[in-house]
Amino acid sequence: MTVGGFLDATAAKLPTPGGGAVAGLSGAMSAALAGMVVSYSLGKKAFAAQQAQLEQDSALLARARAMFMRLAAEDAAAYGLVNELSRLPESDARRAAEMPQAARAAVDVPMAVATLALDLLREYERMIGMTNRHLRSDLAIAAVLAGATARSSWWNVVVNVAGLPEGDRAAVVAGAEALVAKAEDLARDVERGCREPMP
């Protein structure tokens, strides 16, 4: 699907793609933008000592980008199934059999998206000062997007947690909130680091 096609599908009166897929795409854009920062740093004499690490970063960001896109598709599929099953009568055998696993997936996928966003932010913080200073705004924007990805995923956890057993809900929400708080703190740290003079 093209970017334009994805936007059209998101705007349409359809259950998917929705917020979860958008969060995944936001994460992929974050990883792609950080990948550009690394690309402009590879081969630079100023970062000769960091070349091996930058090559690893480039590969890591490419994997993260692909993973975010896969998670975006998984989120759309998970929510699509929950939506389909919820339209069946409560007495329907298929709804009873499939809904617990579908509801779990609708929570687990956004949690995975938020966790990946947090992992990326840790990488971005480390990249400050060892990447091309002329692209520090791009690294900062990548951090902003990663923070937004984590926050967006929190909403998808909260809205879907009602499908889980009641005893599991509070712990899942608390875990998501702690994860997002870390991600947002790191995103701000990266932004501050990008504003400071860099070598």
The 8 nearest C-alpha neighbors of each residue, nearest first, counted from 0:
[[1, 4, 5, 2, 3, 8, 6, 7],
 [2, 0, 4, 3, 5, 6, 7, 8],
 [1, 3, 5, 4, 6, 0, 7, 24],
 [4, 2, 6, 1, 5, 7, 0, 8],
 [5, 3, 1, 7, 2, 6, 0, 8],
 [4, 6, 2, 8, 3, 7, 9, 1],
 [7, 5, 9, 3, 8, 4, 10, 2],
 [6, 8, 4, 10, 9, 5, 3, 11],
 [7, 9, 5, 11, 6, 10, 4, 16],
 [10, 8, 6, 16, 7, 11, 17, 5],
 [9, 11, 7, 8, 6, 12, 13, 5],
 [12, 10, 8, 13, 9, 7, 14, 6],
 [13, 11, 10, 14, 9, 8, 15, 7],
 [12, 14, 11, 15, 16, 8, 9, 10],
 [15, 13, 16, 17, 79, 12, 82, 78],
 [16, 14, 17, 13, 75, 79, 9, 78],
 [15, 17, 9, 75, 20, 14, 8, 18],
 [18, 16, 15, 20, 19, 9, 21, 14],
 [17, 19, 21, 20, 22, 16, 155, 151],
 [20, 18, 22, 21, 17, 74, 155, 23],
 [19, 21, 71, 23, 22, 18, 17, 16],
 [20, 22, 18, 24, 23, 19, 25, 17],
 [23, 21, 25, 148, 19, 20, 24, 151],
 [24, 22, 71, 20, 67, 26, 21, 25],
 [23, 25, 27, 21, 26, 22, 28, 20],
 [26, 24, 22, 28, 23, 27, 148, 21],
 [27, 25, 29, 23, 24, 28, 148, 145],
 [26, 28, 64, 24, 30, 67, 29, 25],
 [29, 27, 31, 25, 26, 30, 32, 24],
 [28, 30, 141, 26, 32, 27, 144, 31],
 [31, 29, 27, 33, 64, 60, 28, 32],
 [32, 30, 34, 28, 29, 33, 27, 64],
 [33, 31, 35, 34, 29, 30, 141, 28],
 [34, 32, 36, 30, 35, 31, 138, 141],
 [35, 33, 31, 37, 32, 36, 57, 60],
 [34, 36, 38, 32, 33, 37, 39, 31],
 [37, 35, 33, 34, 39, 38, 134, 40],
 [36, 38, 40, 34, 35, 39, 41, 57],
 [39, 37, 35, 40, 41, 36, 34, 57],
 [38, 40, 36, 37, 41, 35, 131, 130],
 [41, 39, 37, 131, 130, 38, 43, 42],
 [42, 40, 38, 43, 39, 37, 50, 53],
 [41, 43, 40, 44, 47, 50, 46, 39],
 [44, 42, 45, 46, 41, 40, 47, 39],
 [45, 43, 47, 46, 42, 48, 41, 40],
 [44, 46, 43, 47, 48, 40, 131, 129],
 [47, 45, 49, 44, 48, 43, 50, 129],
 [46, 48, 44, 50, 49, 45, 43, 42],
 [47, 49, 46, 50, 51, 45, 44, 52],
 [48, 50, 46, 52, 47, 51, 53, 129],
 [51, 49, 53, 47, 52, 48, 54, 41],
 [50, 52, 54, 53, 49, 55, 48, 47],
 [51, 53, 55, 49, 54, 50, 56, 48],
 [54, 52, 56, 50, 55, 51, 49, 57],
 [53, 55, 57, 51, 56, 52, 50, 58],
 [54, 56, 52, 58, 53, 57, 59, 51],
 [57, 55, 53, 59, 54, 58, 60, 52],
 [58, 56, 54, 60, 55, 59, 34, 53],
 [57, 59, 61, 55, 56, 60, 62, 54],
 [60, 58, 56, 62, 61, 57, 55, 63],
 [59, 61, 63, 57, 62, 30, 58, 34],
 [60, 62, 64, 58, 63, 59, 57, 65],
 [63, 61, 59, 65, 60, 64, 66, 58],
 [64, 62, 60, 66, 65, 61, 67, 59],
 [63, 65, 27, 61, 67, 30, 62, 66],
 [64, 66, 62, 68, 63, 67, 69, 61],
 [67, 65, 63, 69, 68, 64, 70, 62],
 [66, 68, 70, 23, 27, 64, 69, 65],
 [69, 67, 71, 65, 66, 70, 23, 24],
 [68, 70, 66, 72, 71, 67, 73, 65],
 [69, 71, 73, 67, 72, 68, 74, 66],
 [72, 70, 20, 23, 68, 74, 69, 73],
 [71, 73, 75, 69, 70, 74, 76, 68],
 [74, 72, 70, 76, 75, 71, 77, 69],
 [75, 73, 77, 71, 76, 72, 19, 108],
 [74, 76, 72, 78, 16, 73, 15, 77],
 [75, 77, 79, 73, 74, 78, 80, 72],
 [78, 76, 74, 105, 80, 79, 75, 104],
 [79, 77, 81, 80, 75, 76, 105, 82],
 [78, 80, 76, 82, 77, 81, 75, 83],
 [79, 81, 83, 77, 82, 78, 84, 76],
 [82, 80, 78, 84, 83, 79, 101, 85],
 [81, 83, 79, 85, 80, 84, 78, 86],
 [82, 84, 80, 81, 86, 85, 79, 87],
 [83, 85, 81, 86, 94, 87, 82, 80],
 [86, 84, 82, 87, 83, 81, 94, 88],
 [85, 87, 84, 83, 88, 82, 89, 81],
 [86, 88, 84, 85, 91, 89, 94, 83],
 [89, 87, 90, 91, 86, 85, 94, 84],
 [90, 88, 91, 87, 94, 95, 85, 92],
 [89, 91, 88, 92, 95, 94, 87, 93],
 [92, 90, 88, 94, 89, 93, 87, 95],
 [93, 91, 95, 94, 96, 90, 89, 97],
 [92, 94, 96, 95, 91, 97, 84, 98],
 [95, 93, 84, 91, 98, 97, 92, 96],
 [94, 96, 92, 93, 97, 98, 91, 89],
 [95, 97, 93, 94, 98, 92, 99, 100],
 [98, 96, 94, 100, 99, 95, 93, 101],
 [97, 99, 101, 94, 100, 102, 95, 96],
 [100, 98, 102, 101, 97, 103, 163, 162],
 [99, 101, 103, 102, 98, 97, 104, 96],
 [102, 100, 98, 104, 103, 99, 81, 77],
 [103, 101, 105, 162, 99, 104, 100, 98],
 [102, 104, 100, 106, 101, 105, 107, 99],
 [103, 105, 107, 101, 106, 102, 108, 77],
 [104, 106, 102, 77, 103, 78, 107, 108],
 [107, 105, 156, 104, 103, 108, 109, 159],
 [106, 108, 104, 110, 109, 105, 103, 111],
 [107, 109, 111, 110, 106, 104, 74, 105],
 [110, 108, 112, 152, 111, 107, 106, 156],
 [109, 111, 107, 113, 108, 112, 114, 106],
 [110, 112, 114, 108, 109, 113, 115, 107],
 [113, 111, 109, 115, 110, 114, 116, 108],
 [114, 112, 149, 116, 110, 115, 111, 152],
 [115, 113, 111, 117, 116, 112, 110, 118],
 [114, 116, 118, 112, 117, 113, 111, 119],
 [117, 115, 113, 119, 145, 114, 118, 149],
 [116, 118, 182, 120, 114, 119, 115, 113],
 [119, 117, 115, 121, 116, 120, 114, 122],
 [120, 118, 122, 116, 121, 117, 123, 115],
 [119, 121, 123, 117, 122, 118, 124, 185],
 [122, 120, 124, 118, 119, 123, 117, 125],
 [121, 123, 119, 125, 120, 124, 126, 118],
 [122, 124, 120, 126, 125, 121, 119, 127],
 [125, 123, 121, 189, 122, 126, 127, 120],
 [124, 126, 122, 123, 127, 121, 129, 128],
 [127, 125, 123, 129, 124, 130, 128, 122],
 [128, 126, 125, 129, 124, 130, 192, 123],
 [127, 129, 197, 130, 126, 198, 132, 131],
 [130, 128, 126, 127, 46, 49, 131, 40],
 [131, 129, 40, 128, 132, 126, 37, 127],
 [130, 132, 40, 133, 134, 39, 36, 129],
 [133, 131, 135, 134, 130, 197, 198, 128],
 [132, 134, 131, 135, 136, 137, 130, 36],
 [135, 133, 137, 132, 136, 131, 36, 138],
 [134, 136, 138, 132, 137, 193, 133, 139],
 [137, 135, 139, 134, 138, 140, 193, 133],
 [136, 138, 140, 134, 135, 139, 141, 32],
 [137, 139, 141, 135, 136, 140, 33, 142],
 [138, 140, 136, 190, 142, 137, 141, 135],
 [141, 139, 143, 137, 142, 138, 136, 144],
 [140, 142, 29, 138, 144, 139, 143, 32],
 [143, 141, 145, 139, 186, 140, 144, 146],
 [144, 142, 140, 146, 145, 141, 186, 147],
 [145, 143, 147, 141, 142, 146, 29, 148],
 [144, 146, 148, 142, 116, 147, 143, 26],
 [145, 147, 143, 183, 149, 148, 144, 182],
 [148, 146, 144, 150, 145, 149, 151, 143],
 [149, 147, 145, 22, 151, 146, 150, 26],
 [148, 150, 113, 152, 146, 147, 151, 179],
 [151, 149, 147, 153, 152, 148, 179, 146],
 [152, 150, 148, 154, 153, 149, 22, 147],
 [151, 153, 109, 155, 149, 154, 150, 113],
 [154, 152, 150, 156, 151, 155, 175, 157],
 [153, 155, 157, 152, 151, 156, 158, 150],
 [154, 156, 152, 158, 153, 157, 159, 109],
 [155, 157, 106, 153, 159, 154, 158, 160],
 [158, 156, 154, 160, 155, 159, 153, 172],
 [157, 159, 155, 156, 160, 154, 161, 153],
 [160, 158, 156, 161, 157, 162, 106, 155],
 [159, 161, 162, 157, 163, 156, 158, 168],
 [162, 160, 163, 159, 158, 168, 165, 164],
 [161, 163, 102, 160, 159, 164, 99, 103],
 [162, 164, 161, 160, 165, 102, 168, 103],
 [165, 163, 166, 167, 162, 168, 161, 99],
 [164, 166, 167, 168, 163, 161, 169, 162],
 [165, 167, 164, 168, 169, 163, 170, 171],
 [168, 166, 165, 164, 170, 169, 171, 163],
 [167, 169, 171, 165, 170, 166, 160, 172],
 [168, 170, 172, 171, 167, 173, 166, 165],
 [171, 169, 173, 172, 168, 167, 174, 166],
 [170, 172, 174, 168, 173, 169, 175, 167],
 [173, 171, 175, 169, 174, 170, 176, 168],
 [174, 172, 170, 176, 175, 171, 169, 177],
 [175, 173, 171, 177, 172, 176, 170, 178],
 [174, 176, 172, 178, 173, 177, 153, 179],
 [177, 175, 173, 179, 178, 174, 172, 180],
 [178, 176, 180, 174, 175, 179, 173, 181],
 [177, 179, 175, 181, 176, 180, 174, 182],
 [178, 180, 182, 176, 181, 177, 149, 150],
 [179, 181, 177, 183, 182, 178, 176, 184],
 [182, 180, 184, 178, 179, 183, 185, 177],
 [181, 183, 179, 117, 185, 180, 184, 146],
 [182, 184, 186, 146, 180, 185, 181, 179],
 [185, 183, 181, 187, 182, 186, 180, 188],
 [184, 186, 188, 182, 187, 183, 189, 181],
 [187, 185, 183, 142, 189, 188, 184, 146],
 [186, 188, 190, 184, 185, 189, 191, 183],
 [189, 187, 185, 191, 186, 190, 192, 184],
 [188, 190, 192, 186, 124, 191, 187, 193],
 [189, 191, 139, 187, 193, 192, 188, 186],
 [192, 190, 188, 194, 189, 193, 187, 195],
 [193, 191, 189, 195, 190, 194, 188, 127],
 [192, 194, 190, 191, 135, 195, 189, 139],
 [195, 193, 191, 192, 190, 196, 135, 136],
 [194, 196, 192, 193, 197, 191, 190, 128],
 [197, 195, 194, 198, 193, 192, 132, 128],
 [196, 198, 128, 132, 195, 193, 127, 194],
 [197, 128, 196, 132, 129, 45, 131, 130]]
